[in-house]
Amino acid sequence: MHGDYDREKLRQLYDRYKNRMYITACKVLNDPQKAEDAVHDAFIAVLKHLDKIGDVDSVSTAAYMIKAARSRALNILRMGLPEKETALDEAMAQRDESILDEICRKESYQEIVSAILLLESRYRDVLTFYYLNDLSVSEIAALTAAKENTVKQQLFRGRQKLIAILKKEDKKDEKEQRHA
């Protein structure tokens, strides 16, 4: 019974989003055949994480499906580029994550989501998947067809940018409170 439900859900996702995903991939790749490959790869990744997808018609599901196709298309463009990550990057990522945790305790959920939405899409996507959808680095890598090191790098840089945005907002709020 559960398998039939999954099959039906995947069919609904395919029927609902295949064209939008294809258009998104075409815009990135300018190659219809590669765009089809990207959409195919995206659906394979979606299938692996089908249990994490809620309502087929929700805005978050639409965004998830489009981002999956876009990420797969971007990965096709990036194939073969070397990835590097150092121990220093790891240490800085841990420091940034603890700073972000401290800021998040002070900020409301909506303020954090609003700040994430201000980021470039590559950082916005991984931070959304990681913090808001509770996906692991390996799950994000599978979904976006990126290497785990790439996802870690994007999380690292995205956290830095998010921290800067949230700190800027804190300073702005403090100024407003002093002048009130």
N, C-alpha and C positions, 0 to 999 in steps of 0.2 A: 504494500500500500504506500509506504514512504517513497519507494522508487517511482511509482506512478505520479505522486505529487511533485517530486523533483523534476521528472520529465515534463510534466505539464507546466511547471513554473519556468523551466528553461525555454520551452516552446513559446510561452507568453513573452518572456524577455526578448527572445529572438524576433518574434513578430513585431513587437512594439519598438525595438531599438536598432534593428539591423541597418536600416536605411540611414538613420542619423549617425550611427557609428561609422558606416562606410563613407559618408560625406566628410565626417571629421578626419578620418584617415586619409582620404583623397586630398584634403586641403594641406595636410602635413607632407604627404609623399609625392603628390602630383603624378601618381602612377596607379591606375586602376587595379592592376594585378597585385601589386604590393599592398594596396589598400585592402583588397579582399583577404590577403594573407594576415594583415594586421587584425582585421575583424575576426577572422577564424581563430587566431591566437588569443584574442581577447575573450572570446566565448569559452575557450578551453580553460583559461584562468578563472573566469566567472564560475564555471561549473565546479571548480575546485573549492570555491568559496560561496557556493549557493546558499548555504545555511546562514550566512551573514547578511543576506539580502532580504529585506522586509517586503513591504508592499510593492508589487511590480510597477504600479502607476505613480509611486511617490516621487517627489522632486529629488530626494537624495538617491534613489535608485537610478533615475535618469542621469544624474550627475556621475554616479559611479560607473555606469555603462559607457558613457561618453568618454570619461577619463580613462577607462580601461582601453578603449580603442585608440585614443590619442597617445597614451603611454606606449602602447605596442607599436604604433606608427613611428613615434620618436625613437624607440629602441631600434627599429629597422634602420633608421637614418644613422644612428650612432654605432652600429655594429662595427667592431674592430678597434674602437678607440680604447686606449689603455686606461685602466683604473688604478689609482694609487690612494693608499690610506696609510698614515703613519701612526706610531704610538702616541705622538703628540696630539694628533687629531682625536684619538680616542680619549685622552685625558681631558682635552678641551671640551669634548662632547659631554663627558660626565659632569664637568663643572657647569657648563651651560644648562644641562638638564636640571641640576640642583637649583641654579638661579631661577630657571623657569618655574620649577615647582614652588619656590618661595613666592614668586610674583603671582602665580596662579592661586595661591591660598588667599591673596589679598584682593584679587580681581574677581568679578562675577563671570559666570560661564558665558554670558552674552558678550561681555567686553572682550573676552579671549577669542571667541568665535569671530567677532567683528574685526579684531586685529589680524587673525589668520586670513580672513578674506581680503585684506589689503596686500598680502604678499603676492609675488609672482606665482604663476600657476604651478611651476615645478615644486616650489616649496609649500605652497598652499595644499597641493594634493597629498604629499607625503605626510605633512603634519595632520591633515584631516584624517587620513587613513590610520595614522599611528595613535593620535590622541582622541579623536572623536569616534572612530570606528573600531578602536582597540585591535587593530591588526598588528602583527609582529613584523619585524624587518623582513623576514623571509617571506611572509605572506604578501607584503607590499611589493617585494621584488618579483614574486611570481605573478601578481596581478598586473604590474606595470611592465613586465618583461625587462626589467633592469637588473643589474648585478646588485647583490646585497651591499657591496661597498659603495655603489652609487647611491642607494637608498640611505645608507648611513651618512654619507657626505651631504645629501640633500637635507636630511634631518638636522645635522649639525649646523649647516648654513641657515636653514630655515629657523631654527631655534634662536640663532644669533640675531637674525632680522626681527623675529617676533619679540625677543627681549628688548631690542631697541625701540620698537613701536610701543610696547607696554610701558617702558620707562618714560618715554616721551609723553605718553598720556598721563602717567602719574605726576610728572612735573607740571603739566598743564593744569591738572586738577588741583594741585597744591597752590599754584598761583591764583587760580580762581577762588579758592577758599580764603586765601589771605586778603584778596581784594574785596571780598563780600562783606 
